[in-house]
Amino acid sequence: MNKSNKFSPEVRERAVRLVQEHRGEYPSLWAAVESIAPKIGCVPQTLLEWVKRAEVDAGARPGTTTAEA
């Protein structure tokens, strides 16, 4: 299945950075994602996947990194 990348890497990085910077202002990660996703123009589930991927790549969450895949 071929997924088109609607969002540039720069937009993804900015969105993830926004979540990480403002995470403490919300009662949960999901609440932060739900608040920020509409500002980026994506659905919360997409932004949550970007955040999880960034955490895996940074070593903050277990999983296979992008480089390993």
PDB file of N, CA, C and O in Angstrom:
ATOM      1  N   MET A   1       0.838  -1.170   0.000  1.00  0.00           N
ATOM      2  CA  MET A   1       0.000   0.000   0.000  1.00  0.00           C
ATOM      3  C   MET A   1       0.887   1.238   0.000  1.00  0.00           C
ATOM      4  O   MET A   1       1.838   1.337   0.775  1.00  0.00           O
ATOM      5  N   ASN A   2       0.569   2.156  -0.860  1.00  0.00           N
ATOM      6  CA  ASN A   2       1.370   3.369  -0.993  1.00  0.00           C
ATOM      7  C   ASN A   2       0.663   4.522  -0.303  1.00  0.00           C
ATOM      8  O   ASN A   2      -0.408   4.945  -0.738  1.00  0.00           O
ATOM      9  N   LYS A   3       1.244   5.027   0.753  1.00  0.00           N
ATOM     10  CA  LYS A   3       0.664   6.169   1.465  1.00  0.00           C
ATOM     11  C   LYS A   3       1.358   7.432   0.997  1.00  0.00           C
ATOM     12  O   LYS A   3       2.587   7.509   0.977  1.00  0.00           O
ATOM     13  N   SER A   4       0.569   8.413   0.622  1.00  0.00           N
ATOM     14  CA  SER A   4       1.180   9.683   0.234  1.00  0.00           C
ATOM     15  C   SER A   4       1.529  10.455   1.504  1.00  0.00           C
ATOM     16  O   SER A   4       0.800  10.407   2.495  1.00  0.00           O
ATOM     17  N   ASN A   5       2.624  11.147   1.459  1.00  0.00           N
ATOM     18  CA  ASN A   5       3.039  11.953   2.600  1.00  0.00           C
ATOM     19  C   ASN A   5       2.504  13.361   2.423  1.00  0.00           C
ATOM     20  O   ASN A   5       3.102  14.191   1.737  1.00  0.00           O
ATOM     21  N   LYS A   6       1.375  13.613   3.051  1.00  0.00           N
ATOM     22  CA  LYS A   6       0.721  14.909   2.940  1.00  0.00           C
ATOM     23  C   LYS A   6       1.505  15.984   3.684  1.00  0.00           C
ATOM     24  O   LYS A   6       1.451  17.162   3.332  1.00  0.00           O
ATOM     25  N   PHE A   7       2.233  15.565   4.719  1.00  0.00           N
ATOM     26  CA  PHE A   7       2.950  16.511   5.563  1.00  0.00           C
ATOM     27  C   PHE A   7       4.457  16.360   5.361  1.00  0.00           C
ATOM     28  O   PHE A   7       4.987  15.249   5.347  1.00  0.00           O
ATOM     29  N   SER A   8       5.123  17.479   5.208  1.00  0.00           N
ATOM     30  CA  SER A   8       6.568  17.459   5.024  1.00  0.00           C
ATOM     31  C   SER A   8       7.252  17.055   6.330  1.00  0.00           C
ATOM     32  O   SER A   8       6.663  17.177   7.403  1.00  0.00           O
ATOM     33  N   PRO A   9       8.482  16.580   6.241  1.00  0.00           N
ATOM     34  CA  PRO A   9       9.224  16.242   7.464  1.00  0.00           C
ATOM     35  C   PRO A   9       9.340  17.426   8.414  1.00  0.00           C
ATOM     36  O   PRO A   9       9.349  17.244   9.631  1.00  0.00           O
ATOM     37  N   GLU A  10       9.427  18.629   7.874  1.00  0.00           N
ATOM     38  CA  GLU A  10       9.540  19.821   8.710  1.00  0.00           C
ATOM     39  C   GLU A  10       8.263  20.033   9.528  1.00  0.00           C
ATOM     40  O   GLU A  10       8.320  20.367  10.712  1.00  0.00           O
ATOM     41  N   VAL A  11       7.123  19.835   8.886  1.00  0.00           N
ATOM     42  CA  VAL A  11       5.840  19.993   9.585  1.00  0.00           C
ATOM     43  C   VAL A  11       5.704  18.928  10.664  1.00  0.00           C
ATOM     44  O   VAL A  11       5.257  19.216  11.774  1.00  0.00           O
ATOM     45  N   ARG A  12       6.084  17.709  10.341  1.00  0.00           N
ATOM     46  CA  ARG A  12       6.026  16.625  11.329  1.00  0.00           C
ATOM     47  C   ARG A  12       6.915  16.938  12.528  1.00  0.00           C
ATOM     48  O   ARG A  12       6.495  16.782  13.674  1.00  0.00           O
ATOM     49  N   GLU A  13       8.137  17.378  12.266  1.00  0.00           N
ATOM     50  CA  GLU A  13       9.065  17.706  13.356  1.00  0.00           C
ATOM     51  C   GLU A  13       8.518  18.836  14.220  1.00  0.00           C
ATOM     52  O   GLU A  13       8.615  18.786  15.446  1.00  0.00           O
ATOM     53  N   ARG A  14       7.953  19.840  13.591  1.00  0.00           N
ATOM     54  CA  ARG A  14       7.379  20.977  14.328  1.00  0.00           C
ATOM     55  C   ARG A  14       6.215  20.517  15.197  1.00  0.00           C
ATOM     56  O   ARG A  14       6.093  20.938  16.347  1.00  0.00           O
ATOM     57  N   ALA A  15       5.368  19.664  14.657  1.00  0.00           N
ATOM     58  CA  ALA A  15       4.210  19.169  15.393  1.00  0.00           C
ATOM     59  C   ALA A  15       4.652  18.352  16.605  1.00  0.00           C
ATOM     60  O   ALA A  15       4.115  18.519  17.701  1.00  0.00           O
ATOM     61  N   VAL A  16       5.619  17.482  16.410  1.00  0.00           N
ATOM     62  CA  VAL A  16       6.133  16.659  17.515  1.00  0.00           C
ATOM     63  C   VAL A  16       6.768  17.559  18.570  1.00  0.00           C
ATOM     64  O   VAL A  16       6.578  17.346  19.767  1.00  0.00           O
ATOM     65  N   ARG A  17       7.515  18.553  18.131  1.00  0.00           N
ATOM     66  CA  ARG A  17       8.161  19.483  19.063  1.00  0.00           C
ATOM     67  C   ARG A  17       7.108  20.248  19.878  1.00  0.00           C
ATOM     68  O   ARG A  17       7.280  20.448  21.080  1.00  0.00           O
ATOM     69  N   LEU A  18       6.030  20.671  19.231  1.00  0.00           N
ATOM     70  CA  LEU A  18       4.958  21.366  19.937  1.00  0.00           C
ATOM     71  C   LEU A  18       4.360  20.474  21.030  1.00  0.00           C
ATOM     72  O   LEU A  18       4.128  20.928  22.150  1.00  0.00           O
ATOM     73  N   VAL A  19       4.116  19.215  20.697  1.00  0.00           N
ATOM     74  CA  VAL A  19       3.559  18.291  21.689  1.00  0.00           C
ATOM     75  C   VAL A  19       4.530  18.135  22.844  1.00  0.00           C
ATOM     76  O   VAL A  19       4.129  18.200  24.006  1.00  0.00           O
ATOM     77  N   GLN A  20       5.800  17.931  22.539  1.00  0.00           N
ATOM     78  CA  GLN A  20       6.793  17.722  23.594  1.00  0.00           C
ATOM     79  C   GLN A  20       6.946  18.961  24.472  1.00  0.00           C
ATOM     80  O   GLN A  20       7.100  18.839  25.688  1.00  0.00           O
ATOM     81  N   GLU A  21       6.907  20.146  23.873  1.00  0.00           N
ATOM     82  CA  GLU A  21       7.081  21.380  24.634  1.00  0.00           C
ATOM     83  C   GLU A  21       5.884  21.689  25.523  1.00  0.00           C
ATOM     84  O   GLU A  21       6.049  22.264  26.598  1.00  0.00           O
ATOM     85  N   HIS A  22       4.682  21.317  25.092  1.00  0.00           N
ATOM     86  CA  HIS A  22       3.468  21.692  25.806  1.00  0.00           C
ATOM     87  C   HIS A  22       2.816  20.525  26.547  1.00  0.00           C
ATOM     88  O   HIS A  22       1.735  20.670  27.117  1.00  0.00           O
ATOM     89  N   ARG A  23       3.471  19.384  26.536  1.00  0.00           N
ATOM     90  CA  ARG A  23       2.917  18.173  27.155  1.00  0.00           C
ATOM     91  C   ARG A  23       2.564  18.381  28.625  1.00  0.00           C
ATOM     92  O   ARG A  23       1.546  17.872  29.095  1.00  0.00           O
ATOM     93  N   GLY A  24       3.385  19.115  29.346  1.00  0.00           N
ATOM     94  CA  GLY A  24       3.162  19.347  30.767  1.00  0.00           C
ATOM     95  C   GLY A  24       1.960  20.219  31.078  1.00  0.00           C
ATOM     96  O   GLY A  24       1.508  20.266  32.222  1.00  0.00           O
ATOM     97  N   GLU A  25       1.438  20.909  30.078  1.00  0.00           N
ATOM     98  CA  GLU A  25       0.287  21.786  30.274  1.00  0.00           C
ATOM     99  C   GLU A  25      -1.035  21.033  30.205  1.00  0.00           C
ATOM    100  O   GLU A  25      -2.092  21.614  30.452  1.00  0.00           O
ATOM    101  N   TYR A  26      -0.986  19.747  29.872  1.00  0.00           N
ATOM    102  CA  TYR A  26      -2.176  18.929  29.693  1.00  0.00           C
ATOM    103  C   TYR A  26      -2.140  17.744  30.651  1.00  0.00           C
ATOM    104  O   TYR A  26      -1.065  17.322  31.078  1.00  0.00           O
ATOM    105  N   PRO A  27      -3.314  17.204  30.991  1.00  0.00           N
ATOM    106  CA  PRO A  27      -3.350  16.082  31.936  1.00  0.00           C
ATOM    107  C   PRO A  27      -2.800  14.774  31.367  1.00  0.00           C
ATOM    108  O   PRO A  27      -2.477  13.856  32.122  1.00  0.00           O
ATOM    109  N   SER A  28      -2.690  14.683  30.029  1.00  0.00           N
ATOM    110  CA  SER A  28      -2.174  13.454  29.420  1.00  0.00           C
ATOM    111  C   SER A  28      -1.561  13.776  28.061  1.00  0.00           C
ATOM    112  O   SER A  28      -1.778  14.851  27.501  1.00  0.00           O
ATOM    113  N   LEU A  29      -0.798  12.825  27.548  1.00  0.00           N
ATOM    114  CA  LEU A  29      -0.222  12.967  26.204  1.00  0.00           C
ATOM    115  C   LEU A  29      -1.350  13.104  25.188  1.00  0.00           C
ATOM    116  O   LEU A  29      -1.280  13.935  24.282  1.00  0.00           O
ATOM    117  N   TRP A  30      -2.393  12.284  25.343  1.00  0.00           N
ATOM    118  CA  TRP A  30      -3.504  12.318  24.389  1.00  0.00           C
ATOM    119  C   TRP A  30      -4.181  13.693  24.378  1.00  0.00           C
ATOM    120  O   TRP A  30      -4.539  14.192  23.311  1.00  0.00           O
ATOM    121  N   ALA A  31      -4.357  14.300  25.530  1.00  0.00           N
ATOM    122  CA  ALA A  31      -4.979  15.623  25.602  1.00  0.00           C
ATOM    123  C   ALA A  31      -4.131  16.647  24.849  1.00  0.00           C
ATOM    124  O   ALA A  31      -4.669  17.498  24.140  1.00  0.00           O
ATOM    125  N   ALA A  32      -2.824  16.570  24.999  1.00  0.00           N
ATOM    126  CA  ALA A  32      -1.936  17.481  24.275  1.00  0.00           C
ATOM    127  C   ALA A  32      -2.048  17.259  22.776  1.00  0.00           C
ATOM    128  O   ALA A  32      -2.129  18.214  22.004  1.00  0.00           O
ATOM    129  N   VAL A  33      -2.052  15.996  22.368  1.00  0.00           N
ATOM    130  CA  VAL A  33      -2.148  15.652  20.951  1.00  0.00           C
ATOM    131  C   VAL A  33      -3.477  16.146  20.375  1.00  0.00           C
ATOM    132  O   VAL A  33      -3.513  16.714  19.283  1.00  0.00           O
ATOM    133  N   GLU A  34      -4.567  15.928  21.114  1.00  0.00           N
ATOM    134  CA  GLU A  34      -5.882  16.368  20.634  1.00  0.00           C
ATOM    135  C   GLU A  34      -5.954  17.885  20.464  1.00  0.00           C
ATOM    136  O   GLU A  34      -6.634  18.376  19.563  1.00  0.00           O
ATOM    137  N   SER A  35      -5.269  18.613  21.308  1.00  0.00           N
ATOM    138  CA  SER A  35      -5.281  20.061  21.233  1.00  0.00           C
ATOM    139  C   SER A  35      -4.434  20.580  20.069  1.00  0.00           C
ATOM    140  O   SER A  35      -4.813  21.544  19.403  1.00  0.00           O
ATOM    141  N   ILE A  36      -3.301  19.947  19.829  1.00  0.00           N
ATOM    142  CA  ILE A  36      -2.341  20.445  18.843  1.00  0.00           C
ATOM    143  C   ILE A  36      -2.643  19.965  17.423  1.00  0.00           C
ATOM    144  O   ILE A  36      -2.383  20.694  16.466  1.00  0.00           O
ATOM    145  N   ALA A  37      -3.182  18.764  17.268  1.00  0.00           N
ATOM    146  CA  ALA A  37      -3.417  18.195  15.934  1.00  0.00           C
ATOM    147  C   ALA A  37      -4.222  19.110  15.007  1.00  0.00           C
ATOM    148  O   ALA A  37      -3.832  19.281  13.851  1.00  0.00           O
ATOM    149  N   PRO A  38      -5.329  19.703  15.466  1.00  0.00           N
ATOM    150  CA  PRO A  38      -6.079  20.578  14.552  1.00  0.00           C
ATOM    151  C   PRO A  38      -5.281  21.792  14.084  1.00  0.00           C
ATOM    152  O   PRO A  38      -5.508  22.298  12.985  1.00  0.00           O
ATOM    153  N   LYS A  39      -4.360  22.253  14.901  1.00  0.00           N
ATOM    154  CA  LYS A  39      -3.540  23.400  14.524  1.00  0.00           C
ATOM    155  C   LYS A  39      -2.587  23.042  13.384  1.00  0.00           C
ATOM    156  O   LYS A  39      -2.212  23.896  12.580  1.00  0.00           O
ATOM    157  N   ILE A  40      -2.202  21.764  13.328  1.00  0.00           N
ATOM    158  CA  ILE A  40      -1.306  21.286  12.280  1.00  0.00           C
ATOM    159  C   ILE A  40      -2.102  20.903  11.035  1.00  0.00           C
ATOM    160  O   ILE A  40      -1.606  20.980   9.911  1.00  0.00           O
ATOM    161  N   GLY A  41      -3.353  20.486  11.263  1.00  0.00           N
ATOM    162  CA  GLY A  41      -4.197  20.064  10.144  1.00  0.00           C
ATOM    163  C   GLY A  41      -4.226  18.569   9.957  1.00  0.00           C
ATOM    164  O   GLY A  41      -4.484  18.084   8.855  1.00  0.00           O
ATOM    165  N   CYS A  42      -3.963  17.826  11.022  1.00  0.00           N
ATOM    166  CA  CYS A  42      -4.016  16.372  10.939  1.00  0.00           C
ATOM    167  C   CYS A  42      -4.926  15.833  12.042  1.00  0.00           C
ATOM    168  O   CYS A  42      -5.330  16.565  12.945  1.00  0.00           O
ATOM    169  N   VAL A  43      -5.238  14.551  11.953  1.00  0.00           N
ATOM    170  CA  VAL A  43      -6.066  13.934  12.992  1.00  0.00           C
ATOM    171  C   VAL A  43      -5.166  13.564  14.170  1.00  0.00           C
ATOM    172  O   VAL A  43      -3.975  13.317  13.978  1.00  0.00           O
ATOM    173  N   PRO A  44      -5.712  13.520  15.375  1.00  0.00           N
ATOM    174  CA  PRO A  44      -4.898  13.219  16.555  1.00  0.00           C
ATOM    175  C   PRO A  44      -4.144  11.890  16.468  1.00  0.00           C
ATOM    176  O   PRO A  44      -3.011  11.792  16.941  1.00  0.00           O
ATOM    177  N   GLN A  45      -4.756  10.874  15.873  1.00  0.00           N
ATOM    178  CA  GLN A  45      -4.095   9.570  15.773  1.00  0.00           C
ATOM    179  C   GLN A  45      -2.801   9.662  14.969  1.00  0.00           C
ATOM    180  O   GLN A  45      -1.811   9.009  15.298  1.00  0.00           O
ATOM    181  N   THR A  46      -2.815  10.465  13.927  1.00  0.00           N
ATOM    182  CA  THR A  46      -1.611  10.647  13.106  1.00  0.00           C
ATOM    183  C   THR A  46      -0.509  11.325  13.910  1.00  0.00           C
ATOM    184  O   THR A  46       0.639  10.882  13.902  1.00  0.00           O
ATOM    185  N   LEU A  47      -0.864  12.390  14.597  1.00  0.00           N
ATOM    186  CA  LEU A  47       0.128  13.107  15.398  1.00  0.00           C
ATOM    187  C   LEU A  47       0.672  12.219  16.508  1.00  0.00           C
ATOM    188  O   LEU A  47       1.867  12.258  16.801  1.00  0.00           O
ATOM    189  N   LEU A  48      -0.189  11.420  17.129  1.00  0.00           N
ATOM    190  CA  LEU A  48       0.266  10.512  18.184  1.00  0.00           C
ATOM    191  C   LEU A  48       1.289   9.520  17.634  1.00  0.00           C
ATOM    192  O   LEU A  48       2.282   9.226  18.300  1.00  0.00           O
ATOM    193  N   GLU A  49       1.061   9.007  16.443  1.00  0.00           N
ATOM    194  CA  GLU A  49       2.024   8.086  15.820  1.00  0.00           C
ATOM    195  C   GLU A  49       3.355   8.787  15.559  1.00  0.00           C
ATOM    196  O   GLU A  49       4.412   8.184  15.742  1.00  0.00           O
ATOM    197  N   TRP A  50       3.319  10.044  15.138  1.00  0.00           N
ATOM    198  CA  TRP A  50       4.558  10.807  14.915  1.00  0.00           C
ATOM    199  C   TRP A  50       5.313  10.972  16.227  1.00  0.00           C
ATOM    200  O   TRP A  50       6.534  10.821  16.271  1.00  0.00           O
ATOM    201  N   VAL A  51       4.582  11.282  17.295  1.00  0.00           N
ATOM    202  CA  VAL A  51       5.212  11.477  18.607  1.00  0.00           C
ATOM    203  C   VAL A  51       5.841  10.164  19.078  1.00  0.00           C
ATOM    204  O   VAL A  51       6.980  10.151  19.546  1.00  0.00           O
ATOM    205  N   LYS A  52       5.106   9.074  18.955  1.00  0.00           N
ATOM    206  CA  LYS A  52       5.638   7.764  19.370  1.00  0.00           C
ATOM    207  C   LYS A  52       6.884   7.407  18.566  1.00  0.00           C
ATOM    208  O   LYS A  52       7.861   6.915  19.131  1.00  0.00           O
ATOM    209  N   ARG A  53       6.867   7.647  17.257  1.00  0.00           N
ATOM    210  CA  ARG A  53       8.014   7.348  16.396  1.00  0.00           C
ATOM    211  C   ARG A  53       9.213   8.181  16.826  1.00  0.00           C
ATOM    212  O   ARG A  53      10.329   7.666  16.895  1.00  0.00           O
ATOM    213  N   ALA A  54       9.000   9.456  17.115  1.00  0.00           N
ATOM    214  CA  ALA A  54      10.095  10.329  17.552  1.00  0.00           C
ATOM    215  C   ALA A  54      10.671   9.844  18.875  1.00  0.00           C
ATOM    216  O   ALA A  54      11.884   9.894  19.076  1.00  0.00           O
ATOM    217  N   GLU A  55       9.808   9.370  19.785  1.00  0.00           N
ATOM    218  CA  GLU A  55      10.282   8.867  21.076  1.00  0.00           C
ATOM    219  C   GLU A  55      11.087   7.586  20.901  1.00  0.00           C
ATOM    220  O   GLU A  55      12.091   7.396  21.588  1.00  0.00           O
ATOM    221  N   VAL A  56      10.673   6.709  20.003  1.00  0.00           N
ATOM    222  CA  VAL A  56      11.436   5.487  19.721  1.00  0.00           C
ATOM    223  C   VAL A  56      12.794   5.862  19.136  1.00  0.00           C
ATOM    224  O   VAL A  56      13.826   5.335  19.552  1.00  0.00           O
ATOM    225  N   ASP A  57      12.785   6.778  18.164  1.00  0.00           N
ATOM    226  CA  ASP A  57      14.037   7.191  17.518  1.00  0.00           C
ATOM    227  C   ASP A  57      14.991   7.859  18.503  1.00  0.00           C
ATOM    228  O   ASP A  57      16.209   7.774  18.344  1.00  0.00           O
ATOM    229  N   ALA A  58      14.442   8.527  19.525  1.00  0.00           N
ATOM    230  CA  ALA A  58      15.272   9.197  20.529  1.00  0.00           C
ATOM    231  C   ALA A  58      15.696   8.248  21.647  1.00  0.00           C
ATOM    232  O   ALA A  58      16.492   8.619  22.509  1.00  0.00           O
ATOM    233  N   GLY A  59      15.171   7.036  21.635  1.00  0.00           N
ATOM    234  CA  GLY A  59      15.525   6.070  22.671  1.00  0.00           C
ATOM    235  C   GLY A  59      14.692   6.200  23.935  1.00  0.00           C
ATOM    236  O   GLY A  59      14.980   5.549  24.939  1.00  0.00           O
ATOM    237  N   ALA A  60      13.661   7.035  23.895  1.00  0.00           N
ATOM    238  CA  ALA A  60      12.821   7.250  25.079  1.00  0.00           C
ATOM    239  C   ALA A  60      11.698   6.229  25.173  1.00  0.00           C
ATOM    240  O   ALA A  60      11.033   6.135  26.205  1.00  0.00           O
ATOM    241  N   ARG A  61      11.478   5.467  24.113  1.00  0.00           N
ATOM    242  CA  ARG A  61      10.406   4.470  24.072  1.00  0.00           C
ATOM    243  C   ARG A  61      10.980   3.223  23.391  1.00  0.00           C
ATOM    244  O   ARG A  61      11.700   3.341  22.399  1.00  0.00           O
ATOM    245  N   PRO A  62      10.673   2.042  23.909  1.00  0.00           N
ATOM    246  CA  PRO A  62      11.199   0.826  23.265  1.00  0.00           C
ATOM    247  C   PRO A  62      10.567   0.627  21.889  1.00  0.00           C
ATOM    248  O   PRO A  62       9.417   0.997  21.649  1.00  0.00           O
ATOM    249  N   GLY A  63      11.352   0.035  21.001  1.00  0.00           N
ATOM    250  CA  GLY A  63      10.853  -0.254  19.657  1.00  0.00           C
ATOM    251  C   GLY A  63      11.970  -0.178  18.644  1.00  0.00           C
ATOM    252  O   GLY A  63      13.112   0.143  18.974  1.00  0.00           O
ATOM    253  N   THR A  64      11.627  -0.476  17.412  1.00  0.00           N
ATOM    254  CA  THR A  64      12.580  -0.436  16.307  1.00  0.00           C
ATOM    255  C   THR A  64      12.650   0.982  15.762  1.00  0.00           C
ATOM    256  O   THR A  64      11.636   1.558  15.368  1.00  0.00           O
ATOM    257  N   THR A  65      13.835   1.528  15.745  1.00  0.00           N
ATOM    258  CA  THR A  65      13.992   2.898  15.272  1.00  0.00           C
ATOM    259  C   THR A  65      13.818   2.966  13.755  1.00  0.00           C
ATOM    260  O   THR A  65      13.867   1.948  13.063  1.00  0.00           O
ATOM    261  N   THR A  66      13.619   4.162  13.263  1.00  0.00           N
ATOM    262  CA  THR A  66      13.494   4.376  11.826  1.00  0.00           C
ATOM    263  C   THR A  66      14.755   3.918  11.107  1.00  0.00           C
ATOM    264  O   THR A  66      14.678   3.325  10.031  1.00  0.00           O
ATOM    265  N   ALA A  67      15.913   4.191  11.695  1.00  0.00           N
ATOM    266  CA  ALA A  67      17.182   3.800  11.071  1.00  0.00           C
ATOM    267  C   ALA A  67      17.328   2.286  10.991  1.00  0.00           C
ATOM    268  O   ALA A  67      17.868   1.763  10.016  1.00  0.00           O
ATOM    269  N   GLU A  68      16.844   1.573  12.024  1.00  0.00           N
ATOM    270  CA  GLU A  68      16.930   0.116  12.039  1.00  0.00           C
ATOM    271  C   GLU A  68      15.976  -0.514  11.030  1.00  0.00           C
ATOM    272  O   GLU A  68      16.264  -1.566  10.458  1.00  0.00           O
ATOM    273  N   ALA A  69      14.854   0.134  10.822  1.00  0.00           N
ATOM    274  CA  ALA A  69      13.860  -0.401   9.874  1.00  0.00           C
ATOM    275  C   ALA A  69      14.328  -0.115   8.461  1.00  0.00           C
ATOM    276  O   ALA A  69      13.647  -0.475   7.500  1.00  0.00           O
TER     277      ALA A  69
END
